[in-house]
Amino acid sequence: MTAPGTRTGTRLADLTTTRVGGPARRLVEASSEQEIVEAVRSADAAGEPLLIVSGGSNLLIGDEGFDGTVIRITSTGFTVNDDDATCGGVMVRAQAGQDWDELVHYTVMHAFSGLEALSGIPGSTGATPVQNVGAYGSDVSQTIATVRTYDRETDRIKSFTNFELSFGYRDSLLKRSTVKGSPRYVVLSVEFQLGLGRMGKPVRYAELARALGIEVGARAYANDVRREVLKLRTGKGMVLDAPDPDTWSTGSFFTNPIMGEDIAAGLPDDAPRYPFGTKGQVKLSAAWLIEHAGFSKGFGLADDEGHVAAGGRASLSTKHTLALTNRGGASTSDLLSVARLVRDGVERTFGIRLEPEPLLINCEL
């Protein structure tokens, strides 16, 4: 007999934004902190492989599915503490399964600043610190105060401060720490420290600043920032829209490469590069590398000569070359086939190997 909230043979494609992935041997839905901890303990006690899913926006699951326990975190809700002790700011604590953009929208509408540039990103709040989710010159490490987790190794609740999380570019201690091939720390809730006021944080991203009609480093009303970010993301197919296959993706499939200035100096003069860190490193544009290696928007669909990759079922987005999309009826293998062509083509052209941003579960690039 299976426990309440437990199902077998669930198609994981139904739980991911790419709409691909085989069945789960066992799926458990956990809607509270207690249920999450109990489900993880149960799976660990049984010695079962464990996969944590919530919004399903940053993972690609193999066609064979997952032969273990999949825990889908559905805890929702958030609380606001505007006590004067928070140095003129406000503390917002959100449950791990809380829809991210719903939270961002609430903060903007209530004049809490700091998350506005992260509007429109699909997925759950609990996933944001793991990947240090970011966009348009902002990332969650700039506002996260603490993250409450369940430590599978010690069987205890453990909270981390921002400093203890050792955030990096699309990286954190939570992402790097594993046990038995899956995350050691299961996120239960995230607390953000946000400013009070209608003005957003200084805009650090040139494209967004242009859209707002301001200089880089200037500030704009947070609701204006949210509006322009949603416009920009929608134009790139980065806001979920069920009828639009360009949004059936993990978002950006490849991370922007970080490398030494000496290597970047070998690229064409017009290749975008941005200072990164303090060790003579620069961040390159993966989208620029892809496009200049000969892969245009929509690569994988039929071209003028009728050539297709993966049968045309998978392709780069017709709106943005960083998104790998399911055009309808694609498999995980189809998506990876296109991804390999792009990765290998960029490496042949520029000697730079792109790395995937989403988690690859029971599949590899």
C-alpha positions as CSV (number, residue, x, y, z in Angstrom):
1,M,0.0,0.0,0.0
2,T,1.3,3.5,-0.8
3,A,1.1,6.4,1.6
4,P,-1.3,9.3,1.0
5,G,0.1,11.7,-1.6
6,T,2.1,8.9,-3.2
7,R,1.8,7.8,-6.8
8,T,3.7,5.3,-9.0
9,G,4.6,5.6,-12.7
10,T,3.9,9.3,-12.9
11,R,5.3,10.9,-16.1
12,L,7.9,13.4,-15.1
13,A,7.4,15.2,-18.4
14,D,4.2,16.5,-16.8
15,L,6.2,18.1,-14.0
16,T,8.8,20.0,-16.0
17,T,8.8,23.1,-18.2
18,T,10.5,21.2,-21.1
19,R,7.7,18.6,-21.1
20,V,10.1,15.7,-21.4
21,G,11.2,13.0,-19.0
22,G,10.2,9.4,-18.4
23,P,8.2,7.9,-15.4
24,A,9.1,8.1,-11.7
25,R,9.0,4.8,-9.8
26,R,7.5,6.6,-6.9
27,L,6.2,10.2,-6.6
28,V,5.5,11.8,-3.2
29,E,3.9,15.2,-2.9
30,A,4.9,17.2,0.2
31,S,3.0,20.3,1.0
32,S,4.5,21.3,4.4
33,E,7.9,21.4,6.0
34,Q,7.1,18.4,8.1
35,E,5.9,16.4,5.1
36,I,9.1,17.3,3.2
37,V,11.3,16.1,6.0
38,E,9.3,12.9,6.6
39,A,9.3,12.0,2.9
40,V,13.1,12.5,2.6
41,R,13.7,10.5,5.7
42,S,11.6,7.7,4.4
43,A,13.4,7.6,1.1
44,D,16.8,7.6,2.7
45,A,15.8,5.0,5.3
46,A,14.7,2.7,2.4
47,G,18.0,3.4,0.5
48,E,16.1,4.7,-2.5
49,P,17.6,7.2,-5.0
50,L,16.1,10.6,-4.4
51,L,15.1,13.4,-6.7
52,I,13.6,16.7,-5.5
53,V,11.3,18.6,-7.8
54,S,9.2,21.7,-7.4
55,G,8.7,24.0,-10.4
56,G,10.6,21.7,-12.7
57,S,12.1,24.6,-14.6
58,N,15.8,23.9,-14.2
59,L,16.2,20.2,-14.8
60,L,16.2,17.8,-17.7
61,I,15.2,14.2,-16.9
62,G,16.2,11.2,-19.1
63,D,13.7,9.4,-21.2
64,E,13.9,6.3,-18.9
65,G,12.7,8.5,-16.0
66,F,13.9,8.1,-12.5
67,D,14.1,4.7,-10.7
68,G,13.6,6.0,-7.2
69,T,11.6,8.4,-5.1
70,V,10.7,11.8,-6.5
71,I,9.6,14.3,-3.9
72,R,7.5,17.1,-5.4
73,I,7.6,20.1,-3.0
74,T,4.3,21.9,-3.0
75,S,4.6,24.0,0.2
76,T,3.4,27.5,-0.5
77,G,3.0,30.8,1.2
78,F,5.1,33.5,2.7
79,T,5.2,35.8,5.7
80,V,6.4,39.5,6.0
81,N,8.2,41.0,9.0
82,D,8.6,44.7,8.8
83,D,9.8,45.2,12.4
84,D,11.9,48.3,12.8
85,A,14.9,46.1,13.8
86,T,15.4,45.2,10.2
87,C,17.3,48.4,9.5
88,G,14.5,50.1,7.6
89,G,13.9,47.1,5.5
90,V,11.5,44.2,5.5
91,M,12.1,40.4,5.9
92,V,10.1,38.1,3.7
93,R,10.2,34.3,4.4
94,A,8.8,32.1,1.7
95,Q,8.1,28.4,1.7
96,A,10.2,26.3,-0.7
97,G,7.3,25.5,-3.1
98,Q,6.1,29.0,-3.4
99,D,5.8,30.2,-7.0
100,W,8.7,32.5,-7.5
101,D,7.1,35.1,-9.8
102,E,4.0,35.3,-7.5
103,L,6.4,36.3,-4.7
104,V,8.2,38.8,-6.8
105,H,5.0,40.4,-8.0
106,Y,3.8,40.7,-4.4
107,T,7.0,42.4,-3.2
108,V,6.9,44.9,-6.1
109,M,3.2,45.7,-5.5
110,H,3.9,46.3,-1.8
111,A,6.9,48.5,-2.3
112,F,9.6,46.0,-1.2
113,S,12.6,46.5,-3.5
114,G,15.3,44.1,-4.5
115,L,13.6,41.3,-6.5
116,E,12.1,43.4,-9.3
117,A,14.8,42.5,-11.9
118,L,14.1,38.8,-11.3
119,S,10.6,39.0,-12.5
120,G,9.2,36.3,-14.9
121,I,11.6,33.6,-13.9
122,P,9.7,30.3,-13.8
123,G,10.0,27.8,-10.9
124,S,9.8,27.8,-7.1
125,T,11.4,30.0,-4.5
126,G,13.3,27.1,-2.9
127,A,15.3,26.4,-6.0
128,T,16.6,30.0,-6.3
129,P,19.4,29.9,-3.7
130,V,20.6,26.5,-5.0
131,Q,21.4,27.9,-8.4
132,N,21.9,31.5,-7.2
133,V,19.2,32.4,-9.8
134,G,19.9,35.7,-11.6
135,A,19.0,37.9,-14.6
136,Y,19.5,41.4,-15.8
137,G,22.4,42.2,-13.5
138,S,20.7,40.9,-10.4
139,D,20.8,37.5,-8.5
140,V,19.1,36.2,-5.4
141,S,22.4,36.2,-3.4
142,Q,22.0,40.0,-3.2
143,T,18.9,39.8,-1.1
144,I,18.9,36.4,0.7
145,A,19.3,36.6,4.4
146,T,18.9,32.9,5.5
147,V,18.0,29.6,4.0
148,R,16.4,26.9,6.2
149,T,17.2,23.4,5.1
150,Y,17.0,19.7,6.2
151,D,20.4,18.2,6.4
152,R,20.1,14.6,5.2
153,E,23.5,13.6,6.5
154,T,22.9,14.7,10.2
155,D,19.1,14.3,10.1
156,R,18.7,17.8,11.5
157,I,17.3,21.1,10.5
158,K,20.1,23.5,9.5
159,S,19.9,27.2,8.6
160,F,22.5,29.0,6.6
161,T,23.3,32.7,6.5
162,N,24.1,34.4,3.2
163,F,27.8,34.3,3.9
164,E,27.7,30.6,4.8
165,L,26.1,29.7,1.4
166,S,29.3,30.7,-0.5
167,F,27.4,32.0,-3.5
168,G,29.0,32.1,-6.9
169,Y,27.9,32.5,-10.5
170,R,24.9,30.1,-10.8
171,D,26.4,28.3,-7.8
172,S,26.1,27.9,-4.1
173,L,27.1,25.5,-1.3
174,L,23.7,24.0,-1.6
175,K,24.4,23.0,-5.2
176,R,27.9,21.6,-4.4
177,S,26.9,19.6,-1.4
178,T,25.6,16.1,-2.2
179,V,24.9,12.8,-0.5
180,K,24.2,9.6,-2.4
181,G,24.2,11.5,-5.7
182,S,21.6,14.0,-4.7
183,P,21.5,17.2,-2.6
184,R,22.6,16.9,1.0
185,Y,20.5,20.0,2.0
186,V,16.8,20.1,1.1
187,V,15.6,23.7,1.1
188,L,12.5,24.2,3.3
189,S,12.2,28.0,3.2
190,V,14.1,31.1,2.2
191,E,14.2,34.5,3.9
192,F,14.9,37.7,1.9
193,Q,15.9,41.1,3.3
194,L,14.4,43.7,1.0
195,G,14.4,47.5,1.0
196,L,11.3,49.6,1.6
197,G,10.2,52.1,-1.1
198,R,8.9,52.3,-4.6
199,M,12.3,52.7,-6.2
200,G,14.1,49.6,-7.3
201,K,17.8,48.8,-6.8
202,P,20.3,50.5,-9.2
203,V,20.0,48.9,-12.7
204,R,23.3,47.3,-13.6
205,Y,22.3,45.7,-17.0
206,A,22.7,47.9,-20.1
207,E,19.8,46.3,-22.0
208,L,17.4,46.9,-19.1
209,A,18.7,50.4,-18.6
210,R,18.0,51.2,-22.2
211,A,14.5,49.8,-22.0
212,L,13.9,52.1,-19.0
213,G,15.5,55.1,-20.6
214,I,18.0,55.5,-17.8
215,E,21.8,55.3,-17.4
216,V,23.4,52.1,-16.1
217,G,23.6,52.5,-12.3
218,A,20.6,54.7,-12.0
219,R,17.3,53.7,-10.3
220,A,13.8,53.4,-11.6
221,Y,10.4,52.6,-10.0
222,A,10.4,48.9,-9.2
223,N,7.1,48.4,-11.0
224,D,8.6,49.9,-14.1
225,V,11.6,47.6,-13.8
226,R,9.3,44.6,-13.5
227,R,7.2,45.7,-16.5
228,E,10.3,46.1,-18.7
229,V,11.9,42.9,-17.5
230,L,8.7,41.0,-18.4
231,K,8.6,42.6,-21.8
232,L,12.3,41.6,-22.5
233,R,11.8,38.1,-21.2
234,T,8.6,37.6,-23.2
235,G,10.4,38.7,-26.3
236,K,13.0,36.1,-25.7
237,G,10.5,33.3,-24.9
238,M,11.6,33.2,-21.3
239,V,8.2,33.7,-19.7
240,L,6.1,30.5,-19.6
241,D,3.2,30.5,-22.1
242,A,1.5,27.2,-22.6
243,P,0.6,27.8,-26.3
244,D,4.2,28.9,-27.2
245,P,6.7,26.1,-27.8
246,D,9.5,28.6,-27.5
247,T,8.8,28.6,-23.7
248,W,8.9,24.8,-23.4
249,S,12.5,24.9,-22.1
250,T,14.7,25.2,-19.1
251,G,15.3,28.8,-19.9
252,S,19.0,29.4,-20.6
253,F,20.5,26.0,-21.4
254,F,24.1,27.0,-21.3
255,T,25.9,29.2,-18.7
256,N,28.0,32.2,-19.8
257,P,31.6,31.0,-19.8
258,I,33.9,32.5,-17.2
259,M,37.6,32.6,-18.2
260,G,40.9,34.5,-18.1
261,E,41.3,37.7,-20.0
262,D,44.2,36.1,-22.0
263,I,41.8,33.5,-23.4
264,A,39.1,36.0,-24.1
265,A,41.7,38.2,-25.9
266,G,41.8,35.6,-28.7
267,L,38.1,36.2,-29.6
268,P,37.0,38.7,-32.2
269,D,36.9,42.3,-31.0
270,D,33.1,42.5,-31.1
271,A,32.7,39.5,-28.8
272,P,31.0,40.8,-25.6
273,R,33.0,40.4,-22.4
274,Y,32.4,41.7,-18.9
275,P,34.7,42.0,-15.9
276,F,34.1,39.2,-13.5
277,G,35.5,38.9,-10.0
278,T,38.9,40.2,-9.0
279,K,41.3,37.7,-10.6
280,G,41.5,39.0,-14.1
281,Q,38.5,36.9,-15.3
282,V,35.8,37.9,-17.7
283,K,32.3,36.6,-18.4
284,L,31.5,35.9,-22.1
285,S,28.2,35.8,-23.8
286,A,27.2,32.2,-24.5
287,A,24.4,33.5,-26.9
288,W,27.0,35.4,-28.9
289,L,29.3,32.4,-29.2
290,I,26.4,30.2,-30.3
291,E,25.2,32.6,-33.0
292,H,28.8,33.3,-34.3
293,A,29.5,29.6,-34.4
294,G,26.7,29.3,-37.0
295,F,23.7,28.4,-34.9
296,S,20.9,30.8,-35.5
297,K,17.5,31.1,-33.7
298,G,15.4,28.1,-34.5
299,F,18.3,25.8,-35.3
300,G,17.0,22.3,-35.4
301,L,13.9,23.2,-37.4
302,A,13.9,22.8,-41.1
303,D,16.1,25.4,-42.8
304,D,15.8,26.7,-46.4
305,E,17.3,23.4,-47.7
306,G,15.1,21.2,-45.6
307,H,17.9,20.1,-43.1
308,V,16.7,19.4,-39.6
309,A,18.3,18.2,-36.3
310,A,16.5,15.7,-34.1
311,G,13.7,15.5,-36.6
312,G,12.6,19.1,-36.0
313,R,11.0,18.0,-32.7
314,A,13.6,20.0,-30.7
315,S,15.4,23.2,-31.6
316,L,17.0,26.4,-30.3
317,S,14.2,28.9,-29.6
318,T,13.1,31.0,-32.5
319,K,13.4,34.0,-30.1
320,H,16.7,33.4,-28.3
321,T,19.7,31.1,-29.0
322,L,20.3,30.2,-25.4
323,A,17.0,28.3,-24.9
324,L,16.7,24.7,-26.1
325,T,13.0,24.0,-26.8
326,N,10.6,21.1,-27.2
327,R,8.6,21.9,-30.4
328,G,6.0,19.2,-29.5
329,G,6.6,15.5,-29.2
330,A,10.3,15.8,-28.5
331,S,12.2,13.4,-26.2
332,T,15.0,14.2,-23.9
333,S,17.3,12.5,-26.4
334,D,16.1,15.0,-29.1
335,L,16.9,18.0,-26.9
336,L,20.4,16.6,-26.0
337,S,21.1,15.9,-29.7
338,V,20.6,19.6,-30.6
339,A,22.5,20.7,-27.5
340,R,25.5,18.5,-28.4
341,L,25.6,19.9,-31.9
342,V,25.6,23.4,-30.5
343,R,28.2,22.7,-27.8
344,D,30.6,20.9,-30.2
345,G,30.2,23.6,-32.9
346,V,31.1,26.4,-30.4
347,E,34.1,24.4,-29.3
348,R,35.3,23.8,-32.8
349,T,34.9,27.5,-33.7
350,F,36.2,29.2,-30.6
351,G,37.9,26.5,-28.4
352,I,35.4,27.2,-25.6
353,R,33.3,24.4,-24.2
354,L,29.9,25.5,-23.0
355,E,28.5,23.9,-19.9
356,P,24.8,23.2,-19.3
357,E,22.9,25.3,-16.7
358,P,20.1,22.9,-15.8
359,L,20.5,19.7,-13.8
360,L,20.8,16.6,-16.0
361,I,19.0,13.7,-14.3
362,N,19.6,10.2,-15.7
363,C,21.0,11.7,-18.9
364,E,24.2,13.4,-20.0
365,L,25.3,15.9,-22.6
